Amino acid sequence: THLPATDVLERALRTVIEERAPALAGRLVCDAASGCWTVADGGYVEWVEATYTGQSVHDVFGSGQHEAQPLGLVPTHPPHSSNTTTIEGPLFSVQLTRLLDDGGIVLGVSVHHILMDVQGLCTVLGAWAAGVRGKDPLPRLVGGGDQAESGMIRTLLLCGTADKTAAVESEASSIFTQGPPLTGGPPPSFSLPRMQLIQLVLPSAAIDRFRGDADFLSSNSIISALLWSAVCRARGISDDVETSLAFVVDGRRRISPPLPPEYLGNAAFYGMAHGTGVGSRCVEELARLVHYAVAAATQSASLRATLRWIEAQPRKDTLHNPFVTAFLGKNVAISNWSSLPLADIDFGTGGPFAWDLPRSPLAMDGIAIILPASPAVAAWRGALTVYLGLMCDHADQFLRDERVREFVVEG
């Protein structure tokens, strides 16, 4: 609440972009031969100012309920593709909304995923906040548009030992599916079933209860197992059917030598766990399965082999990550953002009053995102928030499940 003047915010952002991350003001161009997207000059950053009346920051975010958030707090002109070779529109957009009832401000930010992952976005926001506070020099950012630097990072990622490359690259090829390029053109004319977004909050004590004596199991493994099992029950999947849990990990620290923490690009790597009888198995047993799958997927050799396999594919735009198998399918996909340094993004007010995903009319079936719970709710301190999309019929079953019902946030 009560951020500095608008011109201070805008000027600091433009300085960060000009000095540290010019790619944010670029445009994406696709190489017709390989399907690879590269950043070119000639784009722009969208800056939108808006006002909202009738509710205060506390009214909108104080309860932590996602559904209390009004639509329209993020820019409404996302980049789009009118053909297969360019993406038009801003790659980075900011909307500053002043809530007139109490002077609070909501910063809605969006960035094209081809440009960077969510960790990279948080790094940009941290640099922007440092600029607003007057920090000089600005924090170092890596991979924000310097072509020579990007080339060195690419070489670093693709080099290294090739021990057991064939076996590990075979695992990489099983993670990705291949199909027609997703160009972002007009969608096929079919009607999607109705979807529902479910919000859950899991306190640390509840996670410990599921963990039992297996202290080595992370909160990520516990929550992933809990959701995987409950979604299978909600979908009515029988025990003899194998399902998969797709997950994404940040490879910055896991690859050797590690990428700089200030790296802005995409360092998201995918992995999968597979199992039968998922709906009937206990959470701790499934969490062990997830734990070992994550450990295998995050070995530096596996990460490098995945990159080499992708590099060897002649058409990069035909590779689809495993999250697509969850949508309207039998699998589940989870992206864990709980370690994001959201509380450290300080624009001079001591940190944000609250954070949240932007409210959207479309929930993605079978896909979940984990976040640190909003600091606006004192009772949620130390807890984790989960957003899960399901088809409405399956959502009804999920909300009746005794294992997860106590964690559901009522809208």
Order of alpha helices (4+ residues) and beta strands (2+ residues): alpha-beta-beta-beta-alpha-beta-beta-beta-alpha-alpha-alpha-beta-beta-alpha-alpha-beta-beta-alpha-alpha-beta-beta-beta-beta-alpha
